[in-house]
Amino acid sequence: MGVTDWSDLDGTDRRVGFLHGPLNSGIALLNLAALVLRVTGKRRVGVALSTTGYLASLFSAYLGGELVFDKGVGVNHVAWEGGSDDFVSVMNEQDLVEGKLTRVDVSGIPAVLLKQGQAIYAIGATCTHLAGPLDEGTVEDGVVQCPWHGSRFCMRDGSVVTGPAVHAAPTFAARLRNGKVELRRLDHA
């Protein structure tokens, strides 16, 4: 977890993150001081400081684990979404409006579509940063912006244009068949 992730938190999560960050910095300073003391011949005090740093690091690691595994801070929020290996019909072609973000369901996975001319682009509708709804964002020049924290993704390949997101959005192959828009999940960009 970094300062960017911490700045998006609130309440108890923000306080835990605030404790976790400075605690890690303090641990690094303790270990540096322990090294200096050992090099200068004050081994006993150096060992005591490094032991204190080690014990503090166990507590800090616990706090970091709470943030990541319990709260999902700093993780890719779509990493475990599956997807069909086959094309799935998601909507009528005539209902897809040029230049407008449209949310669809692809066998239980939310996706957002964008029609530009003859091309149809589709990426996951969930922001990989903190799971914001990309379909409620804005689109400009083929780039969608998350309404929650401003992460921007390229609709063509799902790549991150600007953060705070660091993970690409999942992409879908799109095709038109019998007047229907069909999607199939691809790998991440």
C-alpha positions as CSV (number, residue, x, y, z in Angstrom):
1,M,0.0,0.0,0.0
2,G,1.3,3.4,-0.9
3,V,0.3,7.0,-0.2
4,T,-1.9,7.1,-3.4
5,D,-3.9,4.1,-2.1
6,W,-4.0,5.6,1.5
7,S,-5.4,8.9,0.2
8,D,-8.5,7.2,-1.2
9,L,-9.3,5.6,2.2
10,D,-11.5,6.9,5.0
11,G,-12.5,6.1,8.5
12,T,-10.8,3.2,10.3
13,D,-9.0,2.0,7.1
14,R,-7.4,5.4,6.8
15,R,-6.2,5.3,10.4
16,V,-4.8,1.8,9.9
17,G,-3.0,2.9,6.8
18,F,-1.6,6.0,8.6
19,L,-0.2,3.7,11.3
20,H,1.2,1.2,8.8
21,G,3.2,3.7,6.7
22,P,5.1,5.6,9.4
23,L,5.6,2.3,11.3
24,N,7.5,0.9,8.3
25,S,9.6,4.1,8.1
26,G,10.4,3.8,11.8
27,I,11.4,0.2,11.4
28,A,13.8,1.1,8.6
29,L,15.4,3.8,10.8
30,L,15.6,1.3,13.7
31,N,17.5,-1.2,11.6
32,L,19.8,1.5,10.2
33,A,20.6,2.7,13.7
34,A,21.2,-1.0,14.7
35,L,23.6,-1.4,11.9
36,V,25.5,1.7,12.8
37,L,25.7,0.6,16.4
38,R,27.0,-2.8,15.5
39,V,29.6,-1.4,13.2
40,T,30.8,1.0,15.9
41,G,31.2,-1.8,18.4
42,K,28.0,-1.4,20.4
43,R,26.7,-4.9,19.5
44,R,24.4,-5.4,22.4
45,V,22.4,-2.2,21.9
46,G,22.4,-2.9,18.1
47,V,20.9,-6.3,18.6
48,A,18.3,-4.9,20.9
49,L,17.3,-2.3,18.3
50,S,17.1,-4.8,15.5
51,T,15.0,-7.1,17.6
52,T,12.7,-4.2,18.4
53,G,12.5,-3.4,14.6
54,Y,11.8,-7.1,13.9
55,L,8.9,-7.2,16.4
56,A,7.5,-3.9,15.1
57,S,7.7,-5.3,11.5
58,L,5.5,-8.3,12.5
59,F,2.8,-5.9,13.7
60,S,3.2,-3.7,10.6
61,A,2.9,-6.7,8.4
62,Y,-0.3,-7.7,10.1
63,L,-1.7,-4.2,9.5
64,G,-0.7,-4.4,5.8
65,G,-2.4,-7.8,5.5
66,E,-5.6,-6.4,7.0
67,L,-5.6,-3.6,4.4
68,V,-4.9,-5.8,1.5
69,F,-6.7,-9.1,2.3
70,D,-9.7,-7.7,4.3
71,K,-10.2,-4.3,2.7
72,G,-8.8,-5.0,-0.8
73,V,-6.6,-1.9,-0.8
74,G,-4.0,-1.9,-3.5
75,V,-5.3,-5.0,-5.3
76,N,-6.7,-5.6,-8.8
77,H,-10.4,-5.7,-8.2
78,V,-11.2,-7.7,-11.3
79,A,-8.3,-10.3,-11.2
80,W,-10.5,-13.2,-10.3
81,E,-13.3,-12.6,-12.8
82,G,-13.7,-15.5,-15.2
83,G,-15.3,-15.3,-18.5
84,S,-16.8,-17.4,-21.3
85,D,-14.5,-18.9,-23.9
86,D,-17.4,-18.5,-26.3
87,F,-19.1,-15.4,-27.7
88,V,-22.1,-14.3,-25.6
89,S,-25.0,-12.2,-27.0
90,V,-25.3,-9.1,-24.8
91,M,-27.6,-6.7,-26.6
92,N,-29.3,-5.7,-29.9
93,E,-27.0,-3.9,-32.3
94,Q,-29.7,-1.2,-32.8
95,D,-29.7,-0.3,-29.1
96,L,-26.0,0.5,-29.0
97,V,-25.6,4.3,-29.3
98,E,-22.6,5.8,-31.0
99,G,-20.1,7.4,-28.5
100,K,-22.1,6.4,-25.4
101,L,-20.9,4.1,-22.7
102,T,-23.3,1.1,-22.3
103,R,-23.1,-1.4,-19.5
104,V,-23.9,-5.1,-20.3
105,D,-23.6,-8.4,-18.6
106,V,-21.4,-11.1,-20.1
107,S,-22.2,-14.3,-18.3
108,G,-22.1,-12.6,-14.9
109,I,-19.2,-10.2,-15.7
110,P,-20.0,-6.5,-16.1
111,A,-18.6,-4.9,-19.3
112,V,-18.8,-1.5,-20.8
113,L,-19.3,-1.0,-24.6
114,L,-18.3,1.9,-26.8
115,K,-19.3,2.2,-30.4
116,Q,-17.0,4.4,-32.5
117,G,-17.9,4.3,-36.2
118,Q,-17.9,0.7,-37.3
119,A,-15.8,-0.4,-34.3
120,I,-17.2,-1.7,-31.0
121,Y,-14.8,-1.8,-28.0
122,A,-15.5,-3.5,-24.7
123,I,-13.6,-3.6,-21.4
124,G,-14.6,-4.6,-17.9
125,A,-17.1,-2.2,-16.3
126,T,-15.3,-2.3,-12.9
127,C,-12.3,-0.1,-12.3
128,T,-9.3,-2.1,-11.3
129,H,-8.3,0.5,-8.7
130,L,-11.2,0.5,-6.2
131,A,-14.0,-1.1,-8.2
132,G,-15.7,2.1,-9.4
133,P,-18.4,1.8,-12.2
134,L,-16.7,2.7,-15.4
135,D,-20.0,2.9,-17.3
136,E,-20.9,5.9,-15.1
137,G,-17.7,7.7,-16.1
138,T,-17.0,9.9,-19.0
139,V,-15.5,9.0,-22.4
140,E,-13.3,11.2,-24.5
141,D,-11.2,10.2,-27.6
142,G,-11.7,6.5,-26.8
143,V,-10.6,6.8,-23.1
144,V,-13.0,6.2,-20.3
145,Q,-12.5,7.9,-16.9
146,C,-13.6,6.3,-13.6
147,P,-16.1,8.6,-11.8
148,W,-14.6,7.7,-8.4
149,H,-10.9,8.5,-8.5
150,G,-10.2,9.5,-12.1
151,S,-8.3,6.5,-13.4
152,R,-8.5,6.4,-17.2
153,F,-8.5,3.4,-19.4
154,C,-8.1,3.0,-23.2
155,M,-11.3,1.4,-24.5
156,R,-9.3,-0.2,-27.4
157,D,-7.1,-2.4,-25.2
158,G,-8.0,-1.8,-21.6
159,S,-4.6,-0.3,-20.8
160,V,-4.2,2.3,-18.0
161,V,-3.8,5.8,-19.5
162,T,-3.6,7.6,-16.1
163,G,-3.8,6.3,-12.5
164,P,-4.3,5.8,-9.7
165,A,-5.1,2.4,-11.2
166,V,-2.1,0.3,-12.1
167,H,-3.8,-2.8,-13.5
168,A,-5.3,-2.9,-17.0
169,A,-9.0,-3.5,-17.4
170,P,-10.0,-6.8,-18.8
171,T,-10.9,-6.7,-22.5
172,F,-13.5,-8.4,-24.7
173,A,-13.6,-9.4,-28.3
174,A,-16.7,-7.9,-29.9
175,R,-18.6,-9.0,-33.0
176,L,-21.9,-8.4,-34.6
177,R,-24.0,-11.5,-35.5
178,N,-27.7,-11.6,-36.5
179,G,-28.3,-8.1,-35.3
180,K,-26.8,-8.8,-31.9
181,V,-23.6,-7.6,-30.2
182,E,-21.6,-10.6,-28.9
183,L,-18.6,-10.5,-26.6
184,R,-16.0,-13.0,-25.5
185,R,-13.5,-12.3,-22.6
186,L,-9.9,-11.9,-23.6
187,D,-6.8,-11.7,-21.4
188,H,-5.8,-8.5,-19.7
189,A,-4.0,-5.9,-21.8
